[in-house]
């Protein structure tokens, strides 16, 4: 049988300020804490059960190293019918 593709139920572009998630974390854990904060933020705002970060988003968070992640990131969130949110990076020109 052919698999059916999940339809996109909702899409949003969000600007996430990750400073709150990294300010009280030791420097060597900051990028990982930023990724966890991003997932929690999107789960709360999109009312999702699961959040999947794309490789581009992960690379953007870790682009300046573990100790100095980007304080803000702009992402596009797409929620499907099963309440799974896929997070993609929004390019500068968009």
DODREN-265541 format. One record per atom (N, C-alpha, C): residue in one letter; atom name; x, y, z. Coordinates in Angstrom, 1 decimal. Atoms other than C-alpha are relative to their C-alpha. Last residue first. Example, Ala and Ser with C-alpha at 12.3 -4.5 7.8 and 13.67 -1.06 7.14 Angstrom:
REM residues 2
("S" "N" (-0.9 -1.1 0.0)),
("S" "CA" (13.7 -1.1 7.1)),
("S" "C" (-0.8 1.1 0.8)),
("A" "N" (0.9 -1.2 0.0)),
("A" "CA" (12.3 -4.5 7.8)),
("A" "C" (0.9 1.2 0.0)),
//
This chain:
REM residues 94
("X" "N" (1.4 0.4 0.0)),
("X" "CA" (12.3 35.8 3.4)),
("X" "C" (-0.7 0.8 1.1)),
("X" "N" (0.8 -0.7 1.0)),
("X" "CA" (15.7 37.3 2.5)),
("X" "C" (-1.5 -0.2 0.1)),
("X" "N" (0.0 -1.4 -0.3)),
("X" "CA" (17.5 36.1 5.7)),
("X" "C" (-0.9 0.8 -0.9)),
("X" "N" (-1.1 -0.7 0.6)),
("X" "CA" (16.4 32.5 5.3)),
("X" "C" (-0.1 1.5 0.2)),
("X" "N" (0.4 -1.0 1.0)),
("X" "CA" (13.9 31.0 7.7)),
("X" "C" (1.2 0.8 -0.5)),
("X" "N" (-0.6 -1.4 -0.1)),
("X" "CA" (15.2 27.9 9.4)),
("X" "C" (-0.6 0.9 -1.1)),
("X" "N" (-1.0 -0.4 1.1)),
("X" "CA" (12.9 24.9 9.5)),
("X" "C" (0.5 1.4 0.2)),
("X" "N" (-0.6 -1.4 -0.1)),
("X" "CA" (11.0 23.4 12.5)),
("X" "C" (1.1 0.1 -1.0)),
("X" "N" (-1.3 0.0 0.7)),
("X" "CA" (8.7 20.3 11.9)),
("X" "C" (0.5 1.5 0.0)),
("X" "N" (-0.4 -1.3 0.5)),
("X" "CA" (5.8 20.1 14.4)),
("X" "C" (1.4 -0.2 -0.6)),
("X" "N" (-1.4 0.0 0.0)),
("X" "CA" (4.0 16.8 15.0)),
("X" "C" (0.5 1.2 -0.7)),
("X" "N" (-0.6 -0.9 -1.0)),
("X" "CA" (0.4 17.2 16.0)),
("X" "C" (1.5 -0.1 0.2)),
("X" "N" (-0.4 0.9 -1.2)),
("X" "CA" (-0.7 14.1 14.0)),
("X" "C" (0.6 0.9 1.1)),
("X" "N" (1.2 0.5 -0.6)),
("X" "CA" (-2.5 16.3 11.4)),
("X" "C" (0.3 -0.8 1.3)),
("X" "N" (0.8 0.9 0.8)),
("X" "CA" (0.7 18.2 10.6)),
("X" "C" (-1.2 -0.5 0.8)),
("X" "N" (0.6 1.0 -0.8)),
("X" "CA" (2.3 21.3 12.2)),
("X" "C" (-0.9 -0.9 -0.9)),
("X" "N" (1.1 0.6 0.8)),
("X" "CA" (4.7 23.4 10.2)),
("X" "C" (-0.5 -1.2 0.8)),
("X" "N" (0.5 1.2 -0.6)),
("X" "CA" (7.0 25.8 12.1)),
("X" "C" (-1.2 -0.5 -0.8)),
("X" "N" (1.3 0.3 0.5)),
("X" "CA" (9.1 28.4 10.3)),
("X" "C" (-0.4 -1.4 0.6)),
("X" "N" (0.3 1.3 0.5)),
("X" "CA" (12.1 29.7 12.3)),
("X" "C" (-1.5 -0.1 -0.6)),
("X" "N" (1.2 -0.1 0.7)),
("X" "CA" (13.8 33.0 13.2)),
("X" "C" (-0.3 -1.4 -0.7)),
("X" "N" (0.1 0.7 1.2)),
("X" "CA" (16.5 32.7 15.8)),
("X" "C" (-1.4 0.1 -0.6)),
("X" "N" (1.3 0.0 0.6)),
("X" "CA" (17.6 34.9 18.6)),
("X" "C" (0.1 -0.8 -1.3)),
("X" "N" (1.0 -0.4 -1.0)),
("X" "CA" (20.5 34.7 21.1)),
("X" "C" (-1.4 0.0 -0.6)),
("X" "N" (0.7 -1.2 0.4)),
("X" "CA" (22.8 32.8 18.8)),
("X" "C" (-1.1 0.3 1.0)),
("X" "N" (1.0 0.2 1.0)),
("X" "CA" (24.9 30.2 20.7)),
("X" "C" (-0.7 1.4 -0.4)),
("X" "N" (0.6 -1.2 0.5)),
("X" "CA" (28.1 31.2 22.4)),
("X" "C" (-1.0 -0.2 -1.1)),
("X" "N" (0.0 -1.1 -1.1)),
("X" "CA" (29.6 28.5 24.6)),
("X" "C" (-0.7 1.2 -0.5)),
("X" "N" (0.9 0.4 -1.2)),
("X" "CA" (28.8 25.4 22.4)),
("X" "C" (-0.2 1.2 0.9)),
("X" "N" (-0.6 0.8 -1.0)),
("X" "CA" (30.2 27.0 19.1)),
("X" "C" (-1.0 -0.3 1.2)),
("X" "N" (-1.1 -0.8 -0.7)),
("X" "CA" (29.3 29.9 16.9)),
("X" "C" (0.6 -0.8 1.2)),
("X" "N" (-0.9 -0.6 1.0)),
("X" "CA" (27.3 27.8 14.4)),
("X" "C" (1.2 0.7 0.7)),
("X" "N" (-1.3 0.4 -0.3)),
("X" "CA" (25.7 25.5 17.1)),
("X" "C" (1.1 0.7 -0.9)),
("X" "N" (-0.2 -0.2 -1.4)),
("X" "CA" (22.3 27.2 16.9)),
("X" "C" (1.4 -0.3 0.4)),
("X" "N" (0.0 -1.4 -0.3)),
("X" "CA" (22.5 27.6 13.2)),
("X" "C" (0.2 0.3 1.5)),
("X" "N" (-1.3 -0.6 0.4)),
("X" "CA" (23.6 24.0 12.7)),
("X" "C" (0.1 1.5 0.3)),
("X" "N" (-1.0 0.5 -0.9)),
("X" "CA" (20.6 22.8 14.7)),
("X" "C" (1.4 0.6 -0.3)),
("X" "N" (0.3 -0.7 -1.3)),
("X" "CA" (18.2 24.9 12.7)),
("X" "C" (1.1 -0.4 1.0)),
("X" "N" (-0.4 -1.4 0.2)),
("X" "CA" (19.7 23.7 9.4)),
("X" "C" (-0.2 0.8 1.3)),
("X" "N" (-1.4 -0.1 -0.2)),
("X" "CA" (19.5 20.1 10.6)),
("X" "C" (0.5 1.4 -0.2)),
("X" "N" (-0.7 0.3 1.2)),
("X" "CA" (15.8 20.4 11.0)),
("X" "C" (1.5 0.1 0.3)),
("X" "N" (-0.8 -1.1 0.5)),
("X" "CA" (14.3 20.4 14.5)),
("X" "C" (0.7 -0.5 -1.2)),
("X" "N" (-1.2 0.5 0.7)),
("X" "CA" (11.5 17.9 15.2)),
("X" "C" (0.7 1.2 -0.6)),
("X" "N" (-0.7 -1.1 0.8)),
("X" "CA" (8.9 18.8 17.8)),
("X" "C" (1.2 -0.6 -0.6)),
("X" "N" (-1.4 0.3 0.3)),
("X" "CA" (6.4 16.3 19.3)),
("X" "C" (0.5 1.1 -0.9)),
("X" "N" (-0.4 1.2 -0.8)),
("X" "CA" (3.0 16.6 21.0)),
("X" "C" (1.5 -0.3 -0.2)),
("X" "N" (-0.4 1.2 0.7)),
("X" "CA" (2.2 20.1 19.7)),
("X" "C" (0.4 -1.1 1.0)),
("X" "N" (0.8 1.1 -0.6)),
("X" "CA" (0.3 23.0 21.0)),
("X" "C" (0.2 -1.3 -0.7)),
("X" "N" (0.7 0.7 1.1)),
("X" "CA" (2.1 25.4 18.6)),
("X" "C" (-0.9 -1.1 0.5)),
("X" "N" (0.7 -0.9 0.9)),
("X" "CA" (3.1 27.9 21.2)),
("X" "C" (-0.7 -0.6 -1.1)),
("X" "N" (1.0 -0.7 -0.7)),
("X" "CA" (4.0 25.4 24.0)),
("X" "C" (-0.8 0.9 -0.9)),
("X" "N" (1.0 0.9 -0.5)),
("X" "CA" (5.8 22.9 21.8)),
("X" "C" (-1.1 0.7 0.7)),
("X" "N" (0.8 0.3 1.2)),
("X" "CA" (7.6 25.7 20.0)),
("X" "C" (-1.1 -1.0 0.4)),
("X" "N" (0.8 -1.2 0.4)),
("X" "CA" (8.9 27.1 23.3)),
("X" "C" (-0.9 -0.3 -1.2)),
("X" "N" (1.0 -0.3 -1.0)),
("X" "CA" (9.9 23.7 24.6)),
("X" "C" (-0.9 1.2 -0.4)),
("X" "N" (1.0 1.1 0.1)),
("X" "CA" (11.8 22.8 21.4)),
("X" "C" (-1.2 0.2 1.0)),
("X" "N" (0.7 -0.2 1.3)),
("X" "CA" (13.6 26.2 21.4)),
("X" "C" (-1.1 -1.1 -0.2)),
("X" "N" (0.9 -1.1 -0.2)),
("X" "CA" (14.5 25.8 25.1)),
("X" "C" (-0.8 0.3 -1.3)),
("X" "N" (1.1 0.5 -0.9)),
("X" "CA" (16.0 22.4 24.5)),
("X" "C" (-1.0 1.1 0.2)),
("X" "N" (0.7 1.0 0.9)),
("X" "CA" (18.1 23.7 21.5)),
("X" "C" (-1.2 -0.5 0.8)),
("X" "N" (0.8 -0.8 0.9)),
("X" "CA" (19.2 26.7 23.7)),
("X" "C" (-0.9 -0.9 -0.9)),
("X" "N" (1.1 -0.5 -0.7)),
("X" "CA" (20.2 24.3 26.5)),
("X" "C" (-0.9 0.9 -0.9)),
("X" "N" (1.0 1.1 -0.3)),
("X" "CA" (22.3 22.3 24.1)),
("X" "C" (-1.2 0.6 0.7)),
("X" "N" (0.6 0.4 1.3)),
("X" "CA" (24.0 25.5 22.9)),
("X" "C" (-1.0 -1.1 0.1)),
("X" "N" (1.0 -1.1 0.5)),
("X" "CA" (24.6 26.8 26.4)),
("X" "C" (-0.7 -0.4 -1.3)),
("X" "N" (1.3 0.7 0.3)),
("X" "CA" (26.1 23.6 28.0)),
("X" "C" (-1.0 1.0 -0.7)),
("X" "N" (-0.2 1.1 0.8)),
("X" "CA" (29.8 24.7 28.2)),
("X" "C" (-1.2 -0.8 -0.4)),
("X" "N" (-0.3 -0.3 1.3)),
("X" "CA" (28.9 28.2 29.4)),
("X" "C" (0.2 -1.3 -0.9)),
("X" "N" (-1.4 -0.2 0.2)),
("X" "CA" (27.1 27.0 32.5)),
("X" "C" (0.4 0.1 -1.5)),
("X" "N" (-0.6 1.3 0.4)),
("X" "CA" (23.3 27.6 32.3)),
("X" "C" (1.5 0.2 -0.1)),
("X" "N" (-0.4 0.6 -1.3)),
("X" "CA" (21.5 30.5 34.0)),
("X" "C" (0.6 -1.4 -0.2)),
("X" "N" (-0.7 -1.0 -0.9)),
("X" "CA" (21.3 32.8 30.9)),
("X" "C" (0.4 -0.7 1.3)),
("X" "N" (-1.4 0.3 -0.1)),
("X" "CA" (20.7 30.0 28.3)),
("X" "C" (0.7 0.9 1.1)),
("X" "N" (-0.3 1.4 -0.2)),
("X" "CA" (16.9 29.5 28.2)),
("X" "C" (1.5 -0.2 0.2)),
("X" "N" (0.6 0.5 -1.2)),
("X" "CA" (16.0 33.1 28.7)),
("X" "C" (0.4 -1.4 0.3)),
("X" "N" (-0.8 -0.5 -1.1)),
("X" "CA" (18.4 34.2 26.0)),
("X" "C" (-0.5 -0.5 1.3)),
("X" "N" (-0.4 1.2 -0.8)),
("X" "CA" (16.6 32.0 23.4)),
("X" "C" (0.9 0.4 1.2)),
("X" "N" (-1.1 -0.6 -0.8)),
("X" "CA" (14.5 34.8 21.9)),
("X" "C" (0.5 -1.1 1.0)),
("X" "N" (-0.1 0.5 -1.4)),
("X" "CA" (12.4 33.0 19.3)),
("X" "C" (1.3 0.6 0.6)),
("X" "N" (-1.3 -0.5 -0.5)),
("X" "CA" (11.2 34.8 16.2)),
("X" "C" (0.1 -0.4 1.4)),
("X" "N" (-0.2 -0.5 -1.3)),
("X" "CA" (8.3 32.7 14.8)),
("X" "C" (1.4 0.5 0.2)),
("X" "N" (-1.4 -0.5 -0.1)),
("X" "CA" (6.9 32.0 11.4)),
("X" "C" (0.2 0.6 1.3)),
("X" "N" (-0.3 -1.3 -0.6)),
("X" "CA" (3.8 29.9 11.6)),
("X" "C" (1.4 0.3 -0.2)),
("X" "N" (-1.4 -0.5 0.2)),
("X" "CA" (2.2 27.0 9.7)),
("X" "C" (0.1 1.4 0.6)),
("X" "N" (-0.2 -1.4 -0.4)),
("X" "CA" (-0.9 25.0 10.5)),
("X" "C" (1.5 0.3 -0.2)),
("X" "N" (1.2 -0.6 -0.6)),
("X" "CA" (-2.6 21.8 9.4)),
("X" "C" (0.2 1.4 0.4)),
("X" "N" (-0.4 -1.1 -0.9)),
("X" "CA" (0.0 20.5 7.0)),
("X" "C" (-1.3 0.7 0.5)),
("X" "N" (0.3 -1.4 0.5)),
("X" "CA" (-1.3 17.3 5.5)),
("X" "C" (0.4 1.0 1.0)),
("X" "N" (0.7 -0.7 -0.9)),
("X" "CA" (0.5 14.0 6.3)),
("X" "C" (-0.3 1.4 -0.5)),
("X" "N" (-0.8 -1.1 -0.6)),
("X" "CA" (1.5 12.1 3.3)),
("X" "C" (-0.9 0.7 0.9)),
("X" "N" (0.6 -1.4 0.2)),
("X" "CA" (-0.4 8.9 2.7)),
("X" "C" (0.9 1.0 0.6)),
("X" "N" (0.2 -0.8 -1.3)),
("X" "CA" (1.7 5.7 2.4)),
("X" "C" (-0.6 1.4 -0.4)),
("X" "N" (-0.7 -1.3 0.1)),
("X" "CA" (1.1 3.5 -0.7)),
("X" "C" (-0.3 0.8 1.3)),
("X" "N" (0.8 -1.2 0.0)),
("X" "CA" (0.0 0.0 0.0)),
("X" "C" (0.9 1.2 0.0)),
//
